[in-house]
Amino acid sequence: MNNIRKRPVLLFFAALIVLYVLIYVLPKVTGALTRDYTVQYGRLRTMDTSTGYFVRKEKVYLADKGGIENRYIKEGALVRKGVKVMDINGNGSEEPQIRYKNILEKLGSSAIRVPSYKTQAEGIVSYYVDGYEGELTPATMKKKRERFYRNLDNGNVMKLESGIAATGDPLFKVSDRSAWYIVCFVPEDNLKRYKFGNKVSVRINKEKTIEGTVYYIKKIKYSSDAMLIVKTNYYYQRFDSTRVADVEVITSDAMGLIIFNSSICRKKGQIGVYVRQKTGEYKFTRIKVLSTDGRRSVISKSRFTDKNGKTIKTVNNYDDVLRHGKNS
């Protein structure tokens, strides 16, 4: 009797499952199996999203004596060598303040004391330090392990407030803006996107895009990642006060007709796709690939000029293209 009562309920749920398959699953499966598809104009951006670690050539200046700080140069100012950044007047403690203990330990002998408080090199004056200024440099960045970078955090960055300084306190730093670096880790499978010297764009924290070049790219042992280092001389407002940022490394960004790479084939040494004609037959049509992400490509629309200077008619917007090309 209980089984008879349960049967309508089971049939109801079975009907729901069948309805779900018909509405959501079947269209996706049949779409993947379609013989052709309609191409449309669009944008294809190839990029890797990662965490970027800023590396700079920089020097932290320490107080030669204690006293009241008198700053002459504002945060973020670009100064030449020999510019007086500040003075310390009066007297103060002869021991560094306890709040700077961890930073000073990390800085070690890399920080300097200059009684005149004049810059020893050109650069950006900053009142932010994290202690890694001496350990993480352009000379050491390739040698650092991925684990080292993963442990970096903007939470370690300390703002140096103007006030009373003690002997040995960090006062300011000067960062070289003419060349600085962004270290990040990208999937090994995407290594082919990067070649030494190639130009890339880097979008930082979804707010600022800078241009740079691929400075270093290497597969990491026992990891599915590769280390990528981008070199740039572009100015980013917080480059001197930031150690870690969300980045998007963009290797290509093109507009055109978007096709699946499975459609691309060769005929008599030329690359192209098969376009559906009014007769229902498919005709081989040459294409010019502008950019690819490995799965899809952007191609020229209507016509393009080949290497011999000849104008070639190609795919148009809303043409139907064979999903799987056939080589001949």
N, C-alpha and C positions, 0 to 999 in steps of 0.2 A: 504493500500500500504506500509506504514511504517513497519507494522508487518511482511509483507512478506520479506522486506529487512533485518529485524533484525533476522529472523529465522536462516539463515546460520551462523550468528555470535554466536547465542545461542547454536546451534548444535556443533560449533567448541569448545566452552568452555566446553560443556558437555562431548565431546570426550576427552578433556584434563583431566578432573576430573576422568573419568573412567580409562584412561591410568595411572594416578598417583596412583590410588587405586591398579591397577593390578601390578604395578612395586614396590611400596613402602609399602603399607599397607597389602595387601594380604599375601605376604611371611612371614611377622612378625606374623600375626594371625595364619596362617597354621603351622608355626614353633612351636608356643606355644601349638598347638593341636596335634603335632606329637606323635605317640605311644612310640617311643624310640628315643635315640640320641646316638652319638658316643662319648665315653669318651676319653680324651687326657691328656697327662702328662703336668703339669703346676705348677704354684706357686699361693698359696692363702695366702694373707696377711690380717689379721683382725686388723683394727686400727680405732681410732677416731682422727679426725683432730680438733684442738681447739686452743685457745690462752692460753699460759702458763704464769703464774706469779711466779717469783722467790722469794723464801723466805729463808732468811739466818739468822743465829745468828751472829750479827755484831755490832761493836761499832765504833762510830765516835769520833775522837780526835780533840779537839779544841786548839787554840793557847792560851798559858798562858800569853803571852805578844806579843807586836808588834815588827816587825823587818824583816830582810831578811832571807828567808828560805834557809836551806842547807840540801837537802835530801841525805840520805845514802842508802836507799832501793828503788829499782826500782819497777814500777807497776807490779803487778802479782806475786811478789816473796812470797814464803812460808817461814814464819819466826816462830821462837820459842817464848815463853813467855820471856819477859825481853830484847828483842832486841831493840836497839836505832834506831829509824826510821829517825830522823832528828834533827836539831838544829835550833834555831832562834837567829840571832846575831843582835846587835844594838838595835835601838828603832823604834817604830812605833805607829800608832794610838791606843788609848785605847778603841775604840769603833769598833765593827764589821763592815765590809764593807756592804753597802746597798744592794749589789747584792746577799748577802747571807741571807737576811731578811726572805724570805719565807721558806727557808730550815731550818734555825735556829728555826723558830716558830714551824715547824712540829716536829723537833727533841726534842724540849722542854728540859726536864731534863735527857733525855736518853744519851746525849753526855757527854763526860768527858774531864776534863783538867788534864793533867799529865805533870808537869814542865820538867821532864826528857825526855819526848817523847819516853818512852820505852813501848813496847807492854805489855798489861795486860793479854793477852792470845795468844795462838798459832793461826796462821791463814794466810790468804792471804792479803797482803798489797795492798790497792787500793786507787787511787786518784779520785774516782768518788763517788758522793753522790746524793741522791734525797730527803732526809728528812724523808723517811719512815722507816729508819733503826731501829727506836725505836718503831714505831707504828705497823709495820707488822713484826711479829716474829713467830718462831715456837710455841710459847705459845699462840699467839692470832689468828693465821691464820684460825683456824676452826670456830671462832666466827664472822669473817668478812662476810658481805653479798655479794652476787654476784654483786650487784650494785657498791660496793666499789672497787672490783677488776676490773670491766669494766672501771672504771674511771682512772685506773693507765695507765701511758704512759711513754715511754722512753724519751719523750721530757722533762720530769721533771729531768732527770739525768744530773748533772752538772759535768764537768771535773774541778778539782782543779789545776789550773796552778801554777807552782812554781814561786815565786817572793817575793813581799813584803806583809807580813801578818799583820793584825791588831789583837788586843786582842779579843779573842772570835771567830775568823774565823775558819771554819772547815779546817783541814790540811790534814787528811788522815783517812782511816778507816781500820779495820781489820775484815775479814770475815772468819768464821769457815768453812773450806772445808770438814771436816770429816763427816759432815751430813748437807745437804741442801735439799730444797723441791721445787717441782713444783706444783702449784695449777692450776687446769683447770676445765672446766665444760663440761660434756659429756651428750648426750641424755639419759634420764631416761630409755628408751627402751634397752639401752646397759649395764645397771647395772650388768646383769648376767655375763658379761665378766670379772668383777673385783672381786677379793676376797682378803681380808687382807693378806698381806705377800707374795702374788703371784708376781713373777718376770715379769717385763714389760720392753720394750725398748722405749726410747723417742728420736725421731729425732727432733733436734732443728734447726729451720730456714732452713731446707733441706740441712744442711751442716755438722752436727755432730750428731752421735747417741750415747747415753749413756744408761747404764743399771740402773735399779732401782727396787724398790718394792712398791706394793700398801700399802700406810700408812693409808689412810682414804678414805672412800667412803660413801656418804650419799645423799639420795633424798632431794631436796630442796622443801619446801612447796610452793604451788601456782606457781610452775614452771615446765616446761617439762624437766628441766636439773637436773643433780646430780653433787655434788662437788666431785672431785677426787684429792687426794694429793699423789704424788709420792715422795718417799724418795730416795736419792742417795748420794753416796760419790765420784762419778766420777768427774773428772776435765773437766770443759768446759772453754775454754780460756776467754770467756767474762762473766762468771757467776757472777762475782763481780761487773761488770759495766752495767749489763742488768737487767731490772725489768720485761720486757714483751717480749715474743717471740712467733713465730708461732711454734706449736708443733704437732707431730703425735705420739700418744700413741699406740704402737703396742703390742697387747696381744698374737698374734700367727703369725708365719711365716713359712709355711711348703711347701715342694715340694712333688708331687705325682699325682695320677690320680684325676681329679676333677669331682665330680658328684653333681647333684641336691639333696637336702635333701628330696625332695618328692619321690625320688627313694628308699630311705632306708625303710626297713620293717623288721618284725620279723617272724621267723619260728622256732618253737620248742625252743624258748628262745634265739635263735641266731639272730644277726643282719646281714642283707645282702641286695643284690639287685637281680633283675631278669635280667639275661644276655641272649641275643638272640643266639640260637644255629644254626648250619648249616641247621637243619631241619625246621627252622622257629619258633620253639617253644622257650619258655623262661624258663630258669632253675635258681632256687634259688642258689645264690653264696654268700658265707660268705665274709664279708669285715672287715677291721680294720680301723677305723676313726682316722686320725692323727690330724686333726684340722677342725674347722667349723666356719663360720661367721653367722650362723643362716639360711642362704639360700642355701649355697653350702658347700661341705665338700671335704677335701683332704683325700684320702684313699691309703693304701699300694698297690703296684703294683706286680702282678704275684703271690706272696706268702707271708705269714707272719706266725709268731709263736704265737699260742694262749696261754692263761694263764696256760694251762696244758703242755706246751712245745711241742705241736703237730704242725707240719708244715701244713698249710692250703693253698690250691691253691685258688687264688682269681681272681679278674678282671685284664685283660690285656689291654694294650694300644690299642685303636681303637675298643674295644668291643662295641657292641650296647646294651645299658641298657634301661630297661623299665622306662619311665619317672615317672609313678606313681606306686609305689610298692603296693603289696597286702599282708596284714598280714594273717597268718594262725596259 
